């Protein structure tokens, strides 16, 4: 199946370079239109029905997110592009949406295209966009939900429902309040970076805990935590003082 693509990018050189890369190096891709501003993008998207939109986060004037706000019930996949690692990237990661840093790497571009080709699910995508836009409306700080890509599909989980995250090789297990566990194919470090602003703390190589779910701190036996689900969590010696300070600040 040929993927119909629209590129929304305010820099002419970047627009033309991405178009060339897509059509020359990505199998079965056709760029059906381009746009250089929010106004032009909204108009183009009202005329064409793309499968995938490459959307620059920072358009002049405006933001790529302004385009999404004005498009009703989008039925396309979005791959964001940006030259800057800002708070918006964290919001995008919380939504499990794809993004590419400029200058765009060819291998990463090809991987993003194939993921979009295999993943197209309108209902899930809308939930991802809703999660993203809600995060951005709150200033990109306190998140309410995170989208987790599991083997079964996308799961939208309230941050407050996560008791802890546990390293499981190259995977991460999410232990939830309803006693369920979700296995996600990303390293714990990825979620440490994402959740550090959400009152989560890495207390051990294997554990990232929700500080709000700590029930008791036990000093004996080298020190450990009892979580709200009665799970015992070891504490790395170098993390003990940090944990005590963090609990005092809650």
MDAnalysis code that builds the backbone (N, CA, C; Angstrom):
import MDAnalysis as mda
import numpy as np

u = mda.Universe.empty(750, n_residues=250, atom_resindex=np.repeat(np.arange(250), 3), trajectory=True)
u.add_TopologyAttr("name", ["N", "CA", "C"] * 250)
u.add_TopologyAttr("resid", np.arange(1, 251))
u.add_TopologyAttr("resname", ["UNK", "UNK", "UNK", "UNK", "UNK", "UNK", "UNK", "UNK", "UNK", "UNK", "UNK", "UNK", "UNK", "UNK", "UNK", "UNK", "UNK", "UNK", "UNK", "UNK", "UNK", "UNK", "UNK", "UNK", "UNK", "UNK", "UNK", "UNK", "UNK", "UNK", "UNK", "UNK", "UNK", "UNK", "UNK", "UNK", "UNK", "UNK", "UNK", "UNK", "UNK", "UNK", "UNK", "UNK", "UNK", "UNK", "UNK", "UNK", "UNK", "UNK", "UNK", "UNK", "UNK", "UNK", "UNK", "UNK", "UNK", "UNK", "UNK", "UNK", "UNK", "UNK", "UNK", "UNK", "UNK", "UNK", "UNK", "UNK", "UNK", "UNK", "UNK", "UNK", "UNK", "UNK", "UNK", "UNK", "UNK", "UNK", "UNK", "UNK", "UNK", "UNK", "UNK", "UNK", "UNK", "UNK", "UNK", "UNK", "UNK", "UNK", "UNK", "UNK", "UNK", "UNK", "UNK", "UNK", "UNK", "UNK", "UNK", "UNK", "UNK", "UNK", "UNK", "UNK", "UNK", "UNK", "UNK", "UNK", "UNK", "UNK", "UNK", "UNK", "UNK", "UNK", "UNK", "UNK", "UNK", "UNK", "UNK", "UNK", "UNK", "UNK", "UNK", "UNK", "UNK", "UNK", "UNK", "UNK", "UNK", "UNK", "UNK", "UNK", "UNK", "UNK", "UNK", "UNK", "UNK", "UNK", "UNK", "UNK", "UNK", "UNK", "UNK", "UNK", "UNK", "UNK", "UNK", "UNK", "UNK", "UNK", "UNK", "UNK", "UNK", "UNK", "UNK", "UNK", "UNK", "UNK", "UNK", "UNK", "UNK", "UNK", "UNK", "UNK", "UNK", "UNK", "UNK", "UNK", "UNK", "UNK", "UNK", "UNK", "UNK", "UNK", "UNK", "UNK", "UNK", "UNK", "UNK", "UNK", "UNK", "UNK", "UNK", "UNK", "UNK", "UNK", "UNK", "UNK", "UNK", "UNK", "UNK", "UNK", "UNK", "UNK", "UNK", "UNK", "UNK", "UNK", "UNK", "UNK", "UNK", "UNK", "UNK", "UNK", "UNK", "UNK", "UNK", "UNK", "UNK", "UNK", "UNK", "UNK", "UNK", "UNK", "UNK", "UNK", "UNK", "UNK", "UNK", "UNK", "UNK", "UNK", "UNK", "UNK", "UNK", "UNK", "UNK", "UNK", "UNK", "UNK", "UNK", "UNK", "UNK", "UNK", "UNK", "UNK", "UNK", "UNK", "UNK", "UNK", "UNK", "UNK", "UNK", "UNK", "UNK", "UNK", "UNK", "UNK", "UNK", "UNK"])
u.atoms.positions = np.array([
    [0.831, -1.196, 0.000],
    [0.000, 0.000, 0.000],
    [0.869, 1.252, 0.000],
    [0.552, 2.181, -0.873],
    [1.282, 3.442, -0.933],
    [0.788, 4.390, 0.143],
    [1.719, 4.895, 0.948],
    [1.371, 5.860, 1.992],
    [1.303, 7.253, 1.395],
    [0.167, 7.920, 1.608],
    [0.025, 9.299, 1.158],
    [0.479, 10.224, 2.285],
    [1.436, 11.086, 1.980],
    [2.090, 11.910, 3.000],
    [1.925, 13.389, 2.701],
    [1.727, 14.169, 3.767],
    [1.765, 15.633, 3.683],
    [2.865, 16.124, 4.617],
    [3.666, 17.067, 4.152],
    [4.739, 17.656, 4.947],
    [4.352, 19.085, 5.322],
    [4.365, 19.370, 6.615],
    [4.092, 20.727, 7.102],
    [5.359, 21.243, 7.760],
    [6.011, 22.162, 7.091],
    [7.348, 22.629, 7.490],
    [7.552, 24.027, 6.934],
    [7.963, 24.982, 7.795],
    [8.058, 26.371, 7.335],
    [9.370, 26.688, 6.616],
    [10.387, 25.846, 6.747],
    [11.657, 26.093, 6.063],
    [11.685, 25.341, 4.732],
    [11.866, 26.077, 3.663],
    [11.808, 25.490, 2.321],
    [12.840, 24.380, 2.144],
    [14.071, 24.615, 2.590],
    [15.136, 23.612, 2.421],
    [14.783, 22.323, 3.168],
    [14.311, 22.456, 4.400],
    [13.939, 21.282, 5.196],
    [12.768, 20.540, 4.561],
    [11.834, 21.301, 4.014],
    [10.659, 20.720, 3.364],
    [11.071, 19.888, 2.146],
    [11.932, 20.475, 1.322],
    [12.358, 19.794, 0.098],
    [13.267, 18.605, 0.399],
    [14.110, 18.742, 1.425],
    [15.003, 17.634, 1.801],
    [14.197, 16.439, 2.296],
    [13.215, 16.703, 3.161],
    [12.386, 15.617, 3.694],
    [11.588, 14.957, 2.569],
    [11.069, 15.744, 1.654],
    [10.314, 15.198, 0.513],
    [11.188, 14.262, -0.312],
    [12.418, 14.688, -0.579],
    [13.344, 13.866, -1.361],
    [13.681, 12.572, -0.637],
    [13.949, 12.667, 0.672],
    [14.285, 11.479, 1.459],
    [13.133, 10.483, 1.461],
    [11.918, 10.978, 1.618],
    [10.749, 10.102, 1.665],
    [10.531, 9.394, 0.336],
    [10.595, 10.146, -0.749],
    [10.275, 9.569, -2.051],
    [11.404, 8.721, -2.616],
    [12.629, 9.021, -2.227],
    [13.768, 8.277, -2.765],
    [14.131, 7.059, -1.926],
    [14.010, 7.173, -0.599],
    [14.531, 6.123, 0.268],
    [13.471, 5.369, 1.086],
    [12.212, 5.795, 1.038],
    [11.154, 5.110, 1.784],
    [10.210, 4.428, 0.799],
    [10.051, 3.142, 0.953],
    [9.278, 2.335, 0.014],
    [7.794, 2.696, 0.041],
    [7.205, 2.816, -1.156],
    [5.767, 3.045, -1.323],
    [5.271, 4.260, -0.543],
    [5.956, 5.393, -0.727],
    [5.547, 6.657, -0.107],
    [5.370, 7.710, -1.193],
    [4.270, 8.447, -1.142],
    [4.032, 9.527, -2.091],
    [3.659, 10.794, -1.336],
    [4.430, 11.861, -1.520],
    [4.129, 13.155, -0.908],
    [3.078, 13.839, -1.766],
    [1.869, 13.972, -1.246],
    [0.758, 14.503, -2.040],
    [0.579, 16.008, -1.893],
    [1.198, 16.594, -0.855],
    [1.081, 18.047, -0.657],
    [2.068, 18.492, 0.418],
    [2.357, 19.789, 0.427],
    [3.180, 20.382, 1.481],
    [2.516, 21.682, 1.927],
    [2.906, 22.155, 3.104],
    [2.400, 23.424, 3.624],
    [3.493, 24.066, 4.461],
    [3.470, 25.402, 4.550],
    [4.539, 26.101, 5.253],
    [4.046, 26.935, 6.435],
    [2.749, 26.908, 6.709],
    [2.205, 27.698, 7.818],
    [0.988, 26.977, 8.395],
    [0.539, 27.441, 9.555],
    [-0.640, 26.845, 10.185],
    [-1.858, 27.008, 9.279],
    [-2.066, 28.221, 8.778],
    [-3.225, 28.501, 7.925],
    [-3.209, 27.640, 6.674],
    [-2.044, 27.566, 6.022],
    [-1.924, 26.765, 4.804],
    [-2.120, 25.283, 5.106],
    [-1.600, 24.824, 6.247],
    [-1.714, 23.417, 6.626],
    [-3.173, 23.015, 6.837],
    [-3.924, 23.863, 7.536],
    [-5.344, 23.570, 7.800],
    [-6.111, 23.482, 6.479],
    [-5.783, 24.374, 5.560],
    [-6.447, 24.371, 4.246],
    [-6.115, 23.102, 3.476],
    [-4.835, 22.737, 3.458],
    [-4.395, 21.541, 2.722],
    [-5.047, 20.285, 3.297],
    [-5.123, 20.206, 4.627],
    [-5.698, 19.025, 5.268],
    [-7.207, 18.931, 5.076],
    [-7.845, 20.048, 4.717],
    [-9.284, 20.021, 4.427],
    [-9.548, 19.516, 3.018],
    [-8.513, 19.544, 2.181],
    [-8.652, 19.132, 0.778],
    [-8.180, 17.700, 0.569],
    [-7.053, 17.363, 1.173],
    [-6.443, 16.049, 0.973],
    [-6.729, 15.125, 2.163],
    [-6.579, 13.831, 1.930],
    [-6.754, 12.820, 2.989],
    [-5.470, 11.997, 3.098],
    [-4.480, 12.502, 3.832],
    [-3.208, 11.793, 3.936],
    [-3.288, 10.619, 4.910],
    [-2.363, 9.709, 4.778],
    [-2.204, 8.637, 5.755],
    [-1.293, 9.097, 6.891],
    [-0.279, 9.889, 6.522],
    [0.724, 10.347, 7.492],
    [1.024, 11.823, 7.251],
    [1.153, 12.572, 8.349],
    [1.548, 13.981, 8.269],
    [2.834, 14.173, 9.056],
    [3.847, 14.724, 8.386],
    [5.068, 15.137, 9.069],
    [4.864, 16.586, 9.481],
    [4.857, 16.833, 10.788],
    [4.449, 18.139, 11.319],
    [5.564, 18.780, 12.123],
    [6.080, 19.889, 11.622],
    [7.103, 20.642, 12.346],
    [6.464, 21.268, 13.588],
    [7.104, 21.110, 14.736],
    [6.527, 21.633, 15.980],
    [6.508, 23.153, 15.983],
    [7.586, 23.757, 15.506],
    [7.684, 25.226, 15.551],
    [7.539, 25.810, 14.155],
    [6.339, 26.282, 13.853],
    [6.078, 26.970, 12.597],
    [6.133, 28.470, 12.851],
    [6.410, 29.230, 11.810],
    [6.477, 30.685, 11.960],
    [5.425, 31.343, 11.073],
    [4.388, 31.965, 11.648],
    [4.116, 32.042, 13.090],
    [3.326, 30.818, 13.546],
    [3.259, 30.625, 14.843],
    [2.440, 29.555, 15.400],
    [3.219, 28.284, 15.686],
    [2.475, 27.259, 16.082],
    [3.037, 25.957, 16.432],
    [2.305, 24.873, 15.662],
    [2.995, 23.752, 15.452],
    [2.360, 22.626, 14.783],
    [1.129, 22.149, 15.522],
    [1.149, 22.278, 16.852],
    [0.001, 21.857, 17.650],
    [-1.246, 22.677, 17.317],
    [-1.045, 23.912, 16.843],
    [-2.183, 24.750, 16.445],
    [-2.936, 24.115, 15.278],
    [-2.196, 23.418, 14.428],
    [-2.818, 22.725, 13.293],
    [-3.751, 21.636, 13.800],
    [-3.264, 20.849, 14.751],
    [-4.059, 19.741, 15.287],
    [-5.320, 20.235, 15.987],
    [-5.218, 21.390, 16.635],
    [-6.381, 21.946, 17.325],
    [-7.490, 22.336, 16.350],
    [-7.102, 22.673, 15.112],
    [-8.078, 23.158, 14.140],
    [-8.600, 22.082, 13.188],
    [-8.002, 20.897, 13.268],
    [-8.450, 19.788, 12.408],
    [-9.392, 18.902, 13.212],
    [-10.622, 18.778, 12.779],
    [-11.620, 18.001, 13.506],
    [-11.509, 16.515, 13.153],
    [-11.443, 15.692, 14.177],
    [-11.387, 14.237, 14.025],
    [-10.374, 13.804, 12.966],
    [-9.099, 14.068, 13.193],
    [-8.060, 13.668, 12.227],
    [-8.013, 12.151, 12.064],
    [-7.783, 11.713, 10.846],
    [-7.732, 10.273, 10.568],
    [-6.357, 9.850, 10.061],
    [-5.353, 10.687, 10.302],
    [-3.996, 10.397, 9.830],
    [-3.042, 10.233, 11.017],
    [-1.930, 9.560, 10.757],
    [-0.861, 9.458, 11.743],
    [-0.012, 10.731, 11.684],
    [0.534, 11.138, 12.823],
    [1.416, 12.301, 12.868],
    [2.809, 11.874, 13.298],
    [3.797, 12.362, 12.577],
    [5.194, 12.226, 12.999],
    [5.727, 13.647, 13.144],
    [6.028, 14.047, 14.365],
    [6.511, 15.401, 14.615],
    [7.983, 15.530, 14.224],
    [8.352, 16.714, 13.779],
    [9.760, 17.004, 13.506],
    [10.131, 18.267, 14.276],
    [11.353, 18.312, 14.776],
    [11.786, 19.483, 15.545],
    [13.305, 19.543, 15.612],
    [13.825, 20.747, 15.761],
    [15.265, 20.935, 15.934],
    [15.607, 21.113, 17.400],
    [14.588, 21.108, 18.275],
    [14.820, 21.430, 19.680],
    [14.223, 20.372, 20.603],
    [14.974, 20.023, 21.646],
    [14.470, 19.129, 22.695],
    [13.858, 20.008, 23.789],
    [12.559, 20.257, 23.699],
    [11.900, 21.099, 24.689],
    [10.836, 20.294, 25.414],
    [10.083, 20.967, 26.299],
    [9.073, 20.267, 27.088],
    [8.074, 19.547, 26.201],
    [7.836, 20.062, 24.990],
    [6.864, 19.440, 24.093],
    [7.265, 18.015, 23.762],
    [8.564, 17.741, 23.714],
    [9.032, 16.385, 23.419],
    [8.596, 15.435, 24.522],
    [8.656, 15.886, 25.753],
    [8.220, 15.034, 26.863],
    [6.726, 14.745, 26.747],
    [5.938, 15.747, 26.389],
    [4.498, 15.540, 26.209],
    [4.227, 14.552, 25.081],
    [5.019, 14.638, 24.019],
    [4.879, 13.707, 22.896],
    [5.202, 12.286, 23.347],
    [6.247, 12.138, 24.153],
    [6.617, 10.813, 24.645],
    [5.541, 10.237, 25.556],
    [4.921, 11.072, 26.390],
    [3.838, 10.606, 27.249],
    [2.695, 10.044, 26.404],
    [2.538, 10.568, 25.199],
    [1.450, 10.143, 24.322],
    [1.855, 8.997, 23.404],
    [3.113, 8.550, 23.495],
    [3.648, 7.480, 22.634],
    [3.519, 7.822, 21.143],
    [3.613, 9.107, 20.830],
    [3.630, 9.538, 19.436],
    [5.077, 9.638, 18.969],
    [5.272, 9.594, 17.653],
    [6.619, 9.604, 17.096],
    [7.117, 11.024, 16.850],
    [8.430, 11.200, 16.985],
    [9.039, 12.473, 16.599],
    [10.438, 12.214, 16.060],
    [10.901, 13.121, 15.222],
    [12.240, 13.036, 14.639],
    [12.961, 14.351, 14.889],
    [14.206, 14.245, 15.352],
    [15.021, 15.442, 15.554],
    [15.749, 15.812, 14.265],
    [15.757, 17.101, 13.962],
    [16.501, 17.589, 12.797],
    [17.977, 17.784, 13.164],
    [18.898, 17.587, 12.238],
    [18.671, 17.053, 10.895],
    [18.207, 15.598, 10.957],
    [17.242, 15.263, 10.147],
    [16.599, 13.957, 10.224],
    [17.521, 12.849, 9.734],
    [17.652, 11.828, 10.567],
    [18.472, 10.666, 10.227],
    [17.663, 9.736, 9.322],
    [18.268, 9.242, 8.256],
    [17.554, 8.433, 7.276],
    [17.000, 7.144, 7.884],
    [17.808, 6.459, 8.679],
    [17.360, 5.198, 9.279],
    [16.175, 5.446, 10.208],
    [16.258, 6.510, 11.022],
    [15.156, 6.834, 11.927],
    [13.899, 7.206, 11.137],
    [14.071, 7.878, 10.023],
    [12.935, 8.236, 9.165],
    [12.272, 6.978, 8.613],
    [13.080, 6.059, 8.102],
    [12.533, 4.821, 7.541],
    [11.792, 4.017, 8.612],
    [12.354, 3.976, 9.819],
    [11.711, 3.246, 10.921],
    [10.379, 3.903, 11.299],
    [10.352, 5.236, 11.330],
    [9.122, 5.960, 11.678],
    [8.031, 5.721, 10.638],
    [8.425, 5.694, 9.370],
    [7.463, 5.449, 8.294],
    [6.869, 4.055, 8.410],
    [7.721, 3.070, 8.666],
    [7.228, 1.693, 8.775],
    [6.330, 1.514, 9.994],
    [6.676, 2.178, 11.101],
    [5.818, 2.100, 12.285],
    [4.447, 2.702, 11.981],
    [4.434, 3.833, 11.284],
    [3.169, 4.475, 10.930],
    [2.363, 3.583, 9.996],
    [3.038, 2.915, 9.085],
    [2.361, 2.037, 8.124],
    [1.665, 0.865, 8.846],
    [2.335, 0.334, 9.852],
    [1.830, -0.849, 10.546],
    [0.851, -0.523, 11.675],
    [0.823, 0.754, 12.085],
    [0.129, 1.109, 13.314],
    [-1.201, 1.817, 13.089],
    [-1.505, 2.142, 11.880],
    [-2.645, 3.037, 11.632],
    [-3.941, 2.529, 12.266],
    [-4.354, 3.185, 13.331],
    [-5.594, 2.881, 14.057],
    [-6.179, 4.218, 14.492],
    [-7.215, 4.647, 13.817],
    [-7.753, 5.995, 14.015],
    [-8.196, 6.253, 15.449],
    [-8.881, 5.298, 16.050],
    [-9.395, 5.507, 17.402],
    [-8.269, 5.679, 18.416],
    [-7.254, 4.821, 18.326],
    [-6.112, 4.919, 19.235],
    [-5.378, 6.233, 19.000],
    [-5.194, 6.587, 17.734],
    [-4.487, 7.819, 17.410],
    [-5.172, 9.033, 18.031],
    [-6.504, 9.078, 17.944],
    [-7.236, 10.219, 18.517],
    [-7.027, 10.312, 20.018],
    [-6.991, 9.166, 20.678],
    [-6.735, 9.171, 22.115],
    [-5.327, 9.678, 22.409],
    [-4.371, 9.294, 21.562],
    [-3.003, 9.768, 21.742],
    [-2.918, 11.283, 21.574],
    [-3.592, 11.790, 20.553],
    [-3.601, 13.236, 20.317],
    [-4.303, 13.951, 21.470],
    [-5.402, 13.398, 21.962],
    [-6.113, 13.999, 23.096],
    [-5.195, 14.065, 24.324],
    [-4.450, 12.977, 24.556],
    [-3.511, 12.942, 25.684],
    [-2.442, 14.006, 25.523],
    [-1.932, 14.144, 24.298],
    [-0.908, 15.151, 24.016],
    [-1.438, 16.560, 24.236],
    [-2.595, 16.877, 23.657],
    [-3.120, 18.238, 23.727],
    [-3.483, 18.598, 25.166],
    [-3.973, 17.623, 25.936],
    [-4.294, 17.885, 27.337],
    [-3.015, 18.189, 28.118],
    [-1.958, 17.432, 27.822],
    [-0.674, 17.670, 28.492],
    [-0.159, 19.067, 28.200],
    [-0.238, 19.458, 26.934],
    [0.268, 20.770, 26.531],
    [-0.558, 21.899, 27.138],
    [-1.867, 21.668, 27.294],
    [-2.724, 22.703, 27.871],
    [-2.391, 22.951, 29.340],
    [-1.733, 21.973, 29.960],
    [-1.344, 22.110, 31.362],
    [0.098, 22.601, 31.496],
    [0.674, 23.066, 30.379],
    [2.021, 23.606, 30.414],
    [3.105, 22.564, 30.317],
    [2.736, 21.311, 30.046],
    [3.729, 20.267, 29.876],
    [4.355, 19.802, 31.168],
    [3.797, 20.194, 32.305],
    [4.396, 19.822, 33.589],
    [3.684, 18.614, 34.202],
    [2.625, 18.846, 34.951],
    [1.925, 17.759, 35.622],
    [1.050, 17.003, 34.630],
    [1.431, 15.776, 34.327],
    [0.672, 14.952, 33.395],
    [-0.416, 14.191, 34.151],
    [-1.483, 13.874, 33.452],
    [-2.548, 13.072, 34.051],
    [-2.515, 11.632, 33.556],
    [-2.118, 11.440, 32.285],
    [-2.095, 10.106, 31.705],
    [-0.804, 9.864, 30.938],
    [-0.502, 8.588, 30.772],
    [0.609, 8.179, 29.934],
    [0.110, 7.076, 29.020],
    [0.556, 7.083, 27.776],
    [0.194, 6.053, 26.816],
    [1.331, 5.035, 26.759],
    [1.022, 3.775, 27.014],
    [2.023, 2.712, 27.040],
    [1.776, 1.748, 25.886],
    [2.823, 1.501, 25.103],
    [2.716, 0.564, 23.982],
    [3.076, -0.834, 24.471],
    [2.072, -1.689, 24.650],
    [2.275, -3.064, 25.094],
    [2.133, -4.005, 23.900],
    [2.385, -5.285, 24.122],
    [2.248, -6.257, 23.034],
    [0.792, -6.373, 22.571],
    [-0.138, -6.037, 23.465],
    [-1.556, -6.131, 23.132],
    [-2.084, -4.881, 22.432],
    [-1.347, -3.788, 22.517],
    [-1.785, -2.529, 21.922],
    [-1.460, -1.353, 22.821],
    [-2.091, -0.222, 22.581],
    [-1.866, 0.980, 23.372],
    [-2.759, 0.996, 24.609],
    [-2.147, 1.299, 25.755],
    [-2.900, 1.422, 27.008],
    [-2.752, 2.843, 27.528],
    [-3.863, 3.483, 27.874],
    [-3.847, 4.840, 28.408],
    [-4.073, 4.750, 29.914],
    [-3.022, 5.058, 30.687],
    [-3.023, 4.831, 32.126],
    [-2.907, 6.162, 32.869],
    [-3.744, 6.341, 33.888],
    [-3.621, 7.517, 34.754],
    [-2.322, 7.408, 35.551],
    [-1.551, 8.484, 35.603],
    [-0.275, 8.479, 36.324],
    [-0.483, 8.071, 37.782],
    [-1.550, 8.549, 38.391],
    [-1.800, 8.274, 39.804],
    [-2.119, 6.803, 40.074],
    [-2.431, 6.039, 39.023],
    [-2.740, 4.618, 39.189],
    [-1.505, 3.725, 39.142],
    [-0.344, 4.329, 38.891],
    [0.899, 3.561, 38.841],
    [1.514, 3.521, 40.242],
    [1.733, 2.329, 40.774],
    [2.383, 2.194, 42.086],
    [3.895, 2.232, 41.912],
    [4.385, 1.472, 40.953],
    [5.826, 1.480, 40.690],
    [6.100, 0.886, 39.319],
    [7.321, 1.117, 38.850],
    [7.809, 0.520, 37.608],
    [9.036, -0.325, 37.955],
    [9.117, -1.505, 37.381],
    [10.196, -2.436, 37.689],
    [10.938, -2.830, 36.420],
    [12.269, -2.770, 36.469],
    [13.091, -3.178, 35.329],
    [12.986, -4.681, 35.138],
    [12.820, -5.083, 33.888],
    [12.722, -6.503, 33.545],
    [13.542, -6.725, 32.274],
    [14.869, -6.717, 32.444],
    [15.757, -6.775, 31.290],
    [15.628, -5.495, 30.481],
    [15.362, -5.637, 29.193],
    [15.176, -4.461, 28.338],
    [13.719, -3.999, 28.341],
    [12.901, -4.607, 29.212],
    [11.491, -4.249, 29.353],
    [11.260, -3.551, 30.693],
    [10.078, -2.953, 30.826],
    [9.661, -2.343, 32.081],
    [8.265, -2.841, 32.437],
    [8.100, -3.302, 33.680],
    [6.782, -3.724, 34.173],
    [6.156, -2.586, 34.967],
    [4.923, -2.241, 34.630],
    [4.165, -1.238, 35.370],
    [3.219, -1.966, 36.323],
    [3.386, -1.739, 37.619],
    [2.525, -2.336, 38.632],
    [1.458, -1.307, 38.995],
    [0.192, -1.654, 38.798],
    [-0.902, -0.698, 38.942],
    [-1.744, -0.950, 40.179],
    [-2.524, 0.046, 40.566],
    [-3.358, -0.049, 41.768],
    [-4.418, -1.143, 41.671],
    [-4.858, -1.453, 40.456],
    [-5.893, -2.483, 40.311],
    [-5.302, -3.889, 40.319],
    [-4.009, -3.970, 40.706],
    [-3.266, -5.230, 40.835],
    [-2.844, -5.837, 39.503],
    [-3.073, -5.114, 38.408],
    [-2.627, -5.601, 37.103],
    [-1.203, -5.149, 36.831],
    [-0.555, -5.807, 35.868],
    [0.806, -5.479, 35.464],
    [0.851, -5.324, 33.955],
    [1.499, -4.260, 33.491],
    [1.676, -4.040, 32.063],
    [3.163, -4.122, 31.727],
    [3.491, -4.901, 30.702],
    [4.881, -5.051, 30.273],
    [5.104, -4.225, 29.017],
    [6.093, -3.329, 29.086],
    [6.365, -2.402, 27.987],
    [7.801, -2.603, 27.510],
    [8.008, -2.588, 26.208],
    [9.331, -2.889, 25.649],
    [10.238, -1.659, 25.580],
    [10.422, -1.016, 26.729],
    [11.373, 0.088, 26.858],
    [12.100, -0.057, 28.178],
    [13.329, 0.443, 28.226],
    [14.114, 0.373, 29.448],
    [13.513, 1.272, 30.538],
    [13.778, 0.911, 31.780],
    [13.289, 1.699, 32.913],
    [13.805, 3.131, 32.859],
    [15.010, 3.334, 32.333],
    [15.607, 4.669, 32.234],
    [14.704, 5.627, 31.463],
    [14.046, 5.113, 30.428],
    [13.137, 5.943, 29.625],
    [12.034, 6.528, 30.497],
    [11.489, 5.705, 31.394],
    [10.384, 6.162, 32.236],
    [10.884, 6.949, 33.443],
    [12.112, 6.706, 33.860],
    [12.707, 7.548, 34.898],
    [12.767, 8.990, 34.402],
    [13.205, 9.168, 33.162],
    [13.289, 10.509, 32.576],
    [11.912, 11.145, 32.418],
    [10.919, 10.346, 32.042],
    [9.580, 10.873, 31.815],
    [8.855, 11.224, 33.108],
    [9.007, 10.376, 34.123],
    [8.185, 10.491, 35.326],
    [8.857, 11.222, 36.490],
    [10.076, 11.651, 36.305],
    [10.798, 12.307, 37.404],
    [10.113, 13.584, 37.878],
    [9.351, 14.238, 37.005],
    [8.620, 15.462, 37.379],
    [7.227, 15.164, 37.922],
    [6.887, 13.881, 38.007],
    [5.537, 13.482, 38.428],
    [5.550, 12.805, 39.801],
    [6.537, 13.153, 40.628],
    [6.703, 12.592, 41.971],
    [7.001, 11.088, 41.937],
    [7.817, 10.704, 40.957],
    [8.379, 9.365, 40.890],
    [9.879, 9.460, 41.137],
    [10.439, 8.417, 41.720],
    [11.862, 8.441, 42.051],
    [12.490, 7.074, 41.816],
    [13.653, 7.066, 41.208],
    [14.431, 5.833, 41.025],
    [15.168, 5.559, 42.331],
    [14.755, 4.529, 43.067],
    [15.354, 4.235, 44.370],
    [16.304, 3.049, 44.310],
    [16.360, 2.408, 43.136],
    [17.178, 1.212, 42.969],
    [17.341, 0.996, 41.467],
    [18.370, 0.248, 41.073],
    [18.543, -0.028, 39.643],
    [17.293, -0.650, 39.028],
    [16.546, -1.379, 39.834],
    [15.389, -2.115, 39.320],
    [14.051, -1.443, 39.574],
    [14.016, -0.359, 40.350],
    [12.725, 0.187, 40.762],
    [12.610, 1.703, 40.593],
    [11.474, 2.102, 40.043],
    [11.066, 3.504, 39.968],
    [9.721, 3.576, 40.674],
    [9.636, 4.306, 41.774],
    [8.433, 4.263, 42.605],
    [7.643, 5.564, 42.552],
    [6.342, 5.434, 42.769],
    [5.462, 6.587, 42.946],
    [5.545, 6.977, 44.419],
    [6.121, 8.125, 44.711],
    [6.320, 8.541, 46.101],
    [5.005, 8.652, 46.867],
    [3.925, 8.930, 46.163],
    [2.619, 9.039, 46.817],
    [2.080, 7.681, 47.271],
    [2.690, 6.603, 46.789],
    [2.230, 5.252, 47.124],
    [3.142, 4.543, 48.131],
    [4.063, 5.284, 48.740],
    [4.927, 4.710, 49.782],
    [4.141, 4.635, 51.089],
    [4.046, 3.439, 51.647],
    [3.301, 3.259, 52.895],
    [4.219, 3.323, 54.114],
    [5.434, 2.791, 53.977],
    [6.319, 2.726, 55.135],
    [7.768, 2.600, 54.686],
    [8.657, 3.240, 55.432],
    [10.099, 3.094, 55.209],
    [10.691, 2.335, 56.385],
    [11.353, 1.212, 56.103],
    [11.950, 0.353, 57.131],
    [13.472, 0.508, 57.100],
    [14.060, 0.901, 58.223],
    [15.496, 1.133, 58.274],
    [16.304, -0.156, 58.368],
    [15.734, -1.182, 58.989],
    [16.478, -2.432, 59.203],
    [16.689, -3.192, 57.897],
    [17.549, -4.219, 57.985],
    [17.848, -5.073, 56.821],
    [18.353, -4.282, 55.618],
    [19.132, -3.250, 55.894],
    [19.707, -2.455, 54.817],
    [18.798, -1.361, 54.293],
    [17.543, -1.345, 54.782],
    [16.595, -0.317, 54.369],
    [15.750, -0.747, 53.181],
    [14.449, -0.647, 53.323],
    [13.551, -0.954, 52.207],
    [12.225, -0.216, 52.415],
    [11.412, -0.213, 51.376],
    [10.137, 0.489, 51.378],
    [9.012, -0.528, 51.265],
    [7.916, -0.242, 51.935],
    [6.692, -1.010, 51.724],
    [5.720, -0.096, 50.994],
    [5.289, -0.547, 49.809],
    [4.397, 0.258, 48.991],
    [2.940, 0.024, 49.392],
    [2.036, 0.781, 48.815],
    [0.618, 0.702, 49.176],
    [-0.001, -0.658, 48.869],
    [0.609, -1.414, 47.963],
    [0.121, -2.764, 47.647],
    [0.863, -3.835, 48.453],
    [1.626, -3.378, 49.480],
    [2.407, -4.241, 50.373],
    [3.624, -4.876, 49.710],
    [3.977, -4.385, 48.559],
    [5.189, -4.870, 47.890],
    [6.407, -4.256, 48.552],
    [7.456, -5.083, 48.818],
    [8.691, -4.610, 49.422],
    [9.676, -4.216, 48.318],
    [10.233, -3.027, 48.454],
    [11.146, -2.501, 47.436],
    [12.482, -2.146, 48.077],
    [13.545, -2.714, 47.548],
    [14.889, -2.414, 48.052],
    [15.284, -0.986, 47.702],
    [16.136, -0.397, 48.556],
    [16.637, 0.960, 48.312],
    [18.151, 0.903, 48.145],
    [18.645, 1.506, 47.107],
    [20.084, 1.622, 46.929],
    [20.646, 2.512, 48.038],
    [21.769, 2.131, 48.678],
    [22.339, 2.930, 49.783],
    [22.512, 4.404, 49.437],
    [22.917, 4.679, 48.203],
    [23.158, 6.081, 47.814],
    [21.859, 6.859, 47.586],
    [20.707, 6.161, 47.594],
    [19.431, 6.823, 47.364],
    [18.654, 7.089, 48.655],
    [19.154, 6.578, 49.778],
    [18.386, 6.678, 51.020],
    [18.114, 8.118, 51.428],
    [19.147, 8.949, 51.453],
    [18.972, 10.344, 51.861],
    [18.068, 11.097, 50.894],
    [18.247, 10.820, 49.610],
    [17.400, 11.477, 48.605],
    [15.937, 11.107, 48.807],
    [15.697, 9.835, 49.130],
    [14.327, 9.378, 49.354],
    [13.708, 10.062, 50.566],
    [14.454, 10.128, 51.658],
    [13.956, 10.758, 52.882],
    [13.637, 12.232, 52.627],
    [14.532, 12.908, 51.896],
    [14.299, 14.328, 51.574],
    [13.056, 14.485, 50.699],
    [12.905, 13.595, 49.725],
    [11.758, 13.677, 48.821],
    [10.456, 13.441, 49.572],
    [10.456, 12.487, 50.513],
    [9.251, 12.202, 51.286],
    [8.878, 13.359, 52.199],
    [9.879, 14.053, 52.712],
    [9.607, 15.218, 53.559],
    [8.951, 16.344, 52.768],
    [9.285, 16.439, 51.479],
    [8.768, 17.527, 50.657],
    [7.351, 17.268, 50.156],
    [6.882, 16.052, 50.283],
    [5.527, 15.719, 49.790],
    [4.451, 16.475, 50.597],
])
